[in-house]
Amino acid sequence: MKIAQVQTRCECQAVLTADVDASGRVQAGRSRLHGEEELAPATGINVGHDQFQVGWLCNICGRNTVRSFYRGALVFHDVADAPAAAPAAV
Protein backbone atom coordinates (compact mmCIF):
# COMPACT_ATOMS: atom_id res chain seq x y z
CA MET A 1 0.00 0.00 0.00
CA LYS A 2 1.25 3.51 -0.77
CA ILE A 3 0.96 6.12 1.99
CA ALA A 4 1.66 9.85 2.08
CA GLN A 5 1.86 11.87 5.27
CA VAL A 6 0.29 15.32 5.59
CA GLN A 7 0.69 17.59 8.57
CA THR A 8 -0.32 20.98 9.88
CA ARG A 9 -0.50 22.89 13.14
CA CYS A 10 -3.60 23.33 15.23
CA GLU A 11 -4.37 26.70 16.82
CA CYS A 12 -3.03 25.27 20.10
CA GLN A 13 0.30 24.62 18.28
CA ALA A 14 -0.05 20.81 18.36
CA VAL A 15 1.29 19.12 15.22
CA LEU A 16 -1.54 17.25 13.48
CA THR A 17 -0.47 14.42 11.15
CA ALA A 18 -2.49 12.08 8.92
CA ASP A 19 -1.52 9.11 6.77
CA VAL A 20 -3.33 9.27 3.42
CA ASP A 21 -3.40 6.31 1.01
CA ALA A 22 -3.21 6.57 -2.79
CA SER A 23 -7.02 6.60 -3.09
CA GLY A 24 -7.21 9.58 -0.72
CA ARG A 25 -8.60 7.83 2.36
CA VAL A 26 -7.14 8.76 5.73
CA GLN A 27 -5.66 5.68 7.39
CA ALA A 28 -4.58 7.22 10.71
CA GLY A 29 -4.41 10.57 12.46
CA ARG A 30 -2.12 11.74 15.24
CA SER A 31 -1.42 14.82 17.32
CA ARG A 32 1.86 15.73 18.99
CA LEU A 33 2.65 18.42 21.53
CA HIS A 34 5.83 18.70 23.65
CA GLY A 35 7.08 15.34 22.36
CA GLU A 36 3.99 13.37 23.38
CA GLU A 37 2.12 11.77 20.48
CA GLU A 38 -1.47 10.52 20.67
CA LEU A 39 -3.99 9.16 18.20
CA ALA A 40 -6.32 11.88 16.91
CA PRO A 41 -9.46 11.18 14.86
CA ALA A 42 -9.01 12.31 11.25
CA THR A 43 -11.12 12.02 8.12
CA GLY A 44 -10.76 12.85 4.44
CA ILE A 45 -13.20 15.19 2.68
CA ASN A 46 -13.65 15.24 -1.14
CA VAL A 47 -11.06 12.48 -1.40
CA GLY A 48 -11.88 11.75 -5.05
CA HIS A 49 -10.66 15.19 -6.17
CA ASP A 50 -7.16 16.57 -6.75
CA GLN A 51 -7.84 19.20 -4.08
CA PHE A 52 -9.05 17.50 -0.89
CA GLN A 53 -9.34 18.30 2.79
CA VAL A 54 -8.39 16.48 5.97
CA GLY A 55 -10.30 17.16 9.16
CA TRP A 56 -8.88 16.38 12.61
CA LEU A 57 -10.35 16.48 16.09
CA CYS A 58 -7.40 17.79 18.07
CA ASN A 59 -7.37 15.80 21.28
CA ILE A 60 -5.09 18.39 22.93
CA CYS A 61 -7.53 21.33 22.78
CA GLY A 62 -10.74 19.80 21.36
CA ARG A 63 -10.88 21.95 18.21
CA ASN A 64 -11.95 20.66 14.81
CA THR A 65 -9.24 21.59 12.32
CA VAL A 66 -9.68 21.33 8.53
CA ARG A 67 -6.86 21.87 6.03
CA SER A 68 -6.72 21.59 2.23
CA PHE A 69 -4.10 19.60 0.35
CA TYR A 70 -3.28 19.07 -3.34
CA ARG A 71 -2.89 15.39 -4.28
CA GLY A 72 -0.23 16.16 -6.92
CA ALA A 73 2.10 17.54 -4.22
CA LEU A 74 2.01 14.39 -2.07
CA VAL A 75 4.94 11.96 -1.98
CA PHE A 76 3.79 8.37 -1.56
CA HIS A 77 5.92 5.64 0.02
CA ASP A 78 5.35 1.89 -0.04
CA VAL A 79 4.49 0.40 3.34
CA ALA A 80 3.54 -3.12 4.33
CA ASP A 81 -0.20 -3.74 4.51
CA ALA A 82 0.13 -5.38 7.90
CA PRO A 83 3.07 -5.75 10.25
CA ALA A 84 4.72 -9.13 10.15
CA ALA A 85 3.68 -11.35 13.02
CA ALA A 86 6.39 -12.37 15.43
CA PRO A 87 7.19 -16.09 15.42
CA ALA A 88 5.44 -18.00 18.15
CA ALA A 89 7.53 -19.08 21.10
CA VAL A 90 7.99 -22.83 21.39
Secondary structure, 3 states (H helix, E strand, C coil): CEEEEEEEECCCCCEEEEEEECCCCEEEEEEEECCEEEECCEEEECCCCCEEEEEEECCCCCCEEEEEEEHHHCCCEECCCCCCCCCCCC
